[in-house]
Every structure is written in structure tokens, then in C-alpha cells.
Amino acid sequence: MSNLNFNKMAAGVLCGGLLLMGGVKLGAILIPHQKLAENPYPFEVAESAGAGQSTPSAPAEVEPITPLLATADIAAGQAQSRKCTACHTFDKGGANRVGPNLYNIVNRGFALNPDFKYSKAMAEHGGSWTYDELNHFLFKPKARISGTKMNFAGLKKTKDRANIIAWMRTLADNPAPLP
Ligand code: HEC
């Protein structure tokens, strides 16, 4: 970067700072002090009264599935998989569709299907599909792995995720141990 550019940038930052300071001072002059002592945001109290309820902007909590896995309904899990089969096969040696074949996915590393072209986000993610990872991903794929090309809204019901993950676990030569 040339010196001139640097100077311009420095001047910009300085001006920004001065404007900010000016703004704060001006605000202090315009709003008398006693007024500030009152609650300038009367609605704040009403809003925080709703604490405990989640607001739409709050990050969604993904409920753990671990307590449900041992008693999960495998058949119900298989039924859930109809939401996936437009894009995935689950049988051993099954073809890749829009998404990769998912036989033996539990505890396997991310993006290991050699014949499937994964997104960069998925290919470079690292780690493996633990129960916990699958639980978070299937809740809301794009929130868990930003940049994934799996266009699926997610399974919002904890029971549904537990059931389908328990079913996917059975689709392996040596099913992964339950957590
Ligand atoms: C609209 C198509 C589509 C649907 C529906 C879909 N997926 Fe996917 N899925 C994909 C694509 C595409 C990828 C590859 C993502 C990437 O590379 O970013 C993927 C990747 C995955 C992976 C990672 C595989 C690996 O080898 O690392 C898992 C696990 C997965 N999907 C599970 C599911 C499950 C379970 C469902 C149903 C509840 C489902 N998907 C529904 C398209 C879909």
C-alpha cells in the first residue's frame, strides 16, 4: 500500500472517531441529564419480562438426542427417511443422487464418499459424523455448516432426529455403539 493510501485511511479513521465523539457530546447537550436518569427505553422492561421464552432472533437450542437413542423407534426413523430419499440412497453400495449415499454414515468422517462432489464447506470441514454432529446438522443443515449444498430445512422435532439417526446407525456392517 502506498504511503498516500495509508494516510487517506488514517485520516478516514480519525475523522470517524472525531464524528463519533462529536455525536456523543452533541447528544449530551441535546438531552438534559435529568431526562437520562429516567428510563429512556420504557419498553425494555416489558421485553425482558418475556425472558425464558425464546425470541425469534435468539439462536435455537438443539435438544440432545442421547437420552432418546436407546429407546428410539427404528421403524419411525425409516419412515422419516422418506424426507431424504429424493437426494440420498441408504443401501449398501447405493448410488449417489443429489446427495451422497449414506450407508454406514454414523461415526464416519465427513465427506468421505469418493465419487461425490461435496461443497467446499463440507469437504474441508474435518471431523466425523458423531451422534451429536448428526443431531445438530439435521436440525438445520445450513446453520450447522454454512455453505453446505444440502438444501433441506431440517428436522425440528427432537424425536424425529433421534429416530432417524437410530435407524441410520443400523445401516452398517458393524453399527456404531450407542453413546
Ligand atoms: C434436497 C436434497 C437433500 C435432501 C432432501 C437431504 N439431503 Fe443430505 N445432502 C444433500 C447434499 C447435496 C449433500 C452434500 C452436502 C455438501 O457437500 O455440502 C448432503 C449431505 C448429507 C450428509 C453428509 C454426508 C457425508 O458423506 O459427509 C448427511 C449425513 C446427510 N446429507 C443426511 C441427510 C438426511 C438424514 C436427510 C433427510 C432427513 C437429508 N440428508 C436430506 C442433499 C440432500
Residues whose N, C-alpha, C, O or C-beta is under 5 A from the ligand:
A	BS01	HEC	K83 C84 C87 V98 G99 P100 G109 F110 A111 L112 N113 K117 Y118 S119 M122 G147 T148 K149 M150 N151 F152
